[in-house]
Amino acid sequence: MSKTFVIAEAGSNHNRNFEQALKLIDVAKESGSDAVKFQTFSSKTVYNKKTPNFANYENINDLVKSLELPREWQKDLKSYCDDIDIEFMSTPFDESAVQELYDLGVKRFKIAGFESTDLRFVDMVSSTKLPLIISAGIGCNLEFIEKIINTCHNQKNYDLTILHCNNAYPTPQEDINLETIKDIKDRYDVKVGLSDHTMNTLTPSLAVMVGATTIEKHFTISRRLPGPDHPFAMEPNQLKEMVDNIRLTELSLGRKQNIYTNSEENFKTAGRSIVAKTKIKKGDSFTSDNITTIRPFLDGNIHASEWFDVLDNTSEKDYDEGDFINGK
């Protein structure tokens, strides 16, 4: 199978510390991920300034402000990613972020799960004509995914990957519903993946087994760091384990095309051959009384799998007891 595109989601876990952001890139690279992704947003364009206090946040705008990625970092972060050969990505949350990232030369755009139901924004990002990865998160069902796809197609943007996504942080395992990946894949002509917020390293591999070609997972240097996204993110060793599991899953998938795989060739002698159980004279019929099966199977022998093809045929030569039957 083709290689799964793995996005290590750094998000806002840089804590507005440039050295920490670089460390996150290093961790993503060391894990074997294909891309490391940040988020480009402004507190002025995410929540209305008149938003009331909710969700235990005293002031949501102050919280978002504290998580902003300093825009002046982006060029240096991308340059560092280029130097160590890992793709730089960042999720835009407003028009200016889209333009900045486009001008920076990103290869693709990711639209977050909470933003994918904003068709105005989807339309605008689609207009860049860059490949899109879109989380079908909260508020999405199969019918709404069709609206997302149509919005992109109206902009003549056809390189789409739809990520199945549950926007609970963290996501309970019973709510991940991985069969949805197959539903999207069967219903629409798009690539499919998973934006995973469960608390384990196995779920992404299970997603690959049902057809995911892109995996996105939040990670952090340490879950003990302050900030809302650290507690549910993977730590470095877990991120590497997750990627290793995905690569192992890729190796494991496939269909057996031949009787023997390459690795089985040296073990085929453990199969059984048809042999003479008693003396057999030329002209005798092969019966269950005068032939049997026993190991090994050697080149030139008749394999035990051909038992019923041999039975009742006439022997064309004499055999002693124990001789391999190698002709009619």
Number of C-alpha atoms within 10 A of each C-alpha: 10 7 12 21 16 24 23 29 28 27 26 24 28 24 18 15 12 15 11 15 23 16 15 25 29 17 23 27 20 14 20 19 25 19 21 28 23 24 21 24 25 22 18 12 13 15 12 11 13 7 10 12 11 9 8 7 11 11 14 20 21 12 14 16 14 15 22 18 24 13 13 8 13 19 15 12 18 20 15 17 20 12 10 11 12 20 22 24 27 26 21 24 22 18 13 14 18 22 13 16 21 16 9 13 12 16 13 19 22 22 24 21 21 15 21 22 21 12 14 11 18 20 19 16 26 23 16 17 16 17 17 22 21 27 28 29 22 16 14 20 13 13 8 14 21 15 14 21 21 15 19 23 16 12 16 13 20 18 16 20 23 29 28 30 26 24 19 14 15 15 16 12 13 8 10 20 12 23 12 18 22 17 13 22 17 10 10 14 12 15 18 28 33 30 26 25 24 24 16 15 20 14 21 27 21 15 28 23 17 17 19 25 21 22 27 23 23 25 26 30 20 14 17 9 14 11 15 14 19 23 18 18 27 27 18 19 12 16 25 20 17 24 25 17 18 26 16 12 19 17 12 11 11 9 6 8 7 7 9 12 10 9 8 10 10 10 11 15 14 12 15 19 26 25 24 24 20 15 14 20 15 12 13 16 18 20 15 13 9 15 24 20 22 18 14 16 20 15 11 11 16 20 22 19 13 11 16 9 9 20 14 13 14 16 19 15 14 14 19 14 13 16 16 24 24 17 12 14
